[in-house]
Amino acid sequence: MSWVKNTSIALEKNIPNLKKEELLEDVDGSQWQFYILKNKEIVVRNDCCINELYIESDVDLIPYFNR
């Protein structure tokens, strides 16, 4: 299972009303999974060129995981 998929599962499990949008994949295997929450964007990115996974979010995600 990919890191993007694992991270996406965690987000979907812990954040109510999260709307899953498109998954984009680059020729190098990099992936971008887009979400919308309260009209704000969350992007899970797996950048194969720099070997990093990160989340860009317009929403504070900490409260959803500090329960």
Secondary structure, DSSP 8 states (H G I E B T S, - for coil): --HHHHHHHHHHHHSTT-EEEEEEE-TTS-EEEEEEETTEEEEEEEETTTTEEEEEESS--HHHH--
